[in-house]
Amino acid sequence: MIAAALLGAIFFAATGYVGAILGLWYAERIEAFPDGPVPGKAPVGALVAACAVIGAVVTTHATQGQVLLIAIVCVALVAIWITDTTRGIVPDVFTLGPLGLILVLAVWQHDWFAFLSAAVPFVPFALAAMLSRGRGMGWGDVKMVALGGALLGAQTAVLAFALACLVAVVLSYARGHRSGPIAFAPYLAAAIGLAIPLGILR
């Protein structure tokens, strides 16, 4: 079991590194919106380490198919973290790609609940995006919560995203950012990443 955990940690660290490369590559090719959040620097080393921890847990508690799917999601989450932190943008390829894969697998396995799980967090976030016209809540974030819902299940996703919203508000106030946009996707990515191993260990 220790050997499997170690191999899983190494494999997922590699997937995190791939996600970082993709995120940095994509960020160099897009322009930040003038009214977007203040650009920052993504903690690439910490993201790779977090992926390693997820891999150590997932590899020893999940099936091979689940491990591969979660590895793909980890690549996307790291890339999203980087693009949103540096450019304030969540590219569709990193949200709709994994979401589409999950839903295709759900159809193949006749797991129609995955569609409901994606819709439950999607609806309130989509309403927030519409009411704020994409300023208070971006549509990239909306697609991201749909991905999280499909992967984690509705109940776990709602709890994880509620916590992400709370942490985002508290940290923004603590840093003096009481107005203006913030890069919200890293909070969502952290919530999904934290919920994955916790859900596997239940």
QUIBELZI-V112044 format. One record per pair of residues at least 6 apart in sequence whose C-alpha atoms are under 7 Angstrom apart, sorted by the first residue. I is the first residue (numbers start at 1). J is the second residue. D is the distance in Angstrom with one decimal. If there is no record, write none. Layout:
BEGIN
{{I	J	D} {I	J	D}}
END
This chain:
BEGIN
{{1	60	6.6} {4	59	6.6} {4	60	6.3} {5	56	4.2} {5	57	6.6} {5	59	6.1} {5	60	5.9} {6	56	6.1} {8	55	4.7} {8	56	4.9} {8	59	5.3} {9	52	4.0} {9	53	6.0} {9	55	4.6} {9	56	4.5} {10	52	6.2} {12	51	5.4} {12	52	5.0} {12	55	5.0} {12	71	6.3} {13	48	5.1} {13	49	6.3} {13	51	5.4} {13	52	4.5} {15	71	6.4} {15	74	6.9} {15	75	5.5} {16	47	6.7} {16	48	4.7} {16	51	5.7} {16	74	6.3} {16	75	5.5} {16	78	6.2} {17	48	5.9} {18	75	6.4} {19	75	4.1} {19	76	6.1} {19	78	5.1} {19	79	4.8} {20	44	6.6} {20	78	5.8} {20	79	5.4} {20	82	7.0} {22	79	6.0} {23	79	3.9} {23	80	6.6} {23	82	5.4} {23	83	5.6} {24	82	6.6} {24	83	7.0} {27	83	5.3} {27	86	7.0} {27	87	6.5} {31	87	6.6} {32	87	4.5} {32	88	6.1} {36	88	5.8} {36	181	6.1} {37	88	5.8} {37	181	4.9} {37	182	4.8} {37	183	5.9} {39	85	5.9} {39	86	4.7} {39	87	6.0} {40	85	5.3} {40	86	5.2} {41	85	6.4} {41	86	6.2} {42	81	7.0} {42	82	5.4} {42	85	6.1} {47	78	6.6} {51	74	6.7} {54	197	5.9} {57	197	6.0} {58	67	6.3} {58	197	6.2} {58	200	6.7} {59	67	6.1} {61	200	6.5} {62	200	7.0} {73	98	6.2} {76	94	5.0} {77	189	5.6} {80	90	5.7} {80	94	6.6} {80	185	6.9} {81	185	6.3} {81	186	4.8} {81	189	6.8} {83	89	5.9} {83	90	6.3} {84	90	5.6} {84	183	5.8} {84	185	6.3} {85	183	5.8} {88	183	5.8} {90	140	4.9} {91	140	6.8} {92	140	6.9} {95	143	6.1} {95	144	5.6} {95	147	6.5} {96	143	6.9} {99	147	4.9} {102	150	6.9} {103	114	6.9} {106	112	6.5} {106	114	6.4} {114	150	5.0} {114	153	7.0} {115	150	6.6} {117	149	5.0} {117	150	5.2} {117	153	5.1} {117	154	4.2} {118	146	4.4} {118	147	6.4} {118	149	4.3} {118	150	4.4} {118	154	6.9} {119	146	6.3} {120	154	6.1} {121	145	6.0} {121	146	6.3} {121	149	6.4} {121	158	6.1} {122	142	5.9} {122	145	6.0} {122	146	5.1} {125	142	5.5} {126	142	5.8} {128	137	6.0} {129	136	6.7} {129	137	4.6} {129	138	5.8} {129	139	6.3} {135	181	7.0} {136	181	6.6} {141	185	5.9} {148	157	6.1} {148	192	6.2} {149	157	5.1} {152	196	7.0} {160	191	5.3} {160	192	6.8} {160	195	6.8} {161	188	6.3} {161	191	6.4} {164	187	5.3} {164	188	5.9} {164	191	5.9} {168	187	6.6} {172	178	6.4}}
END
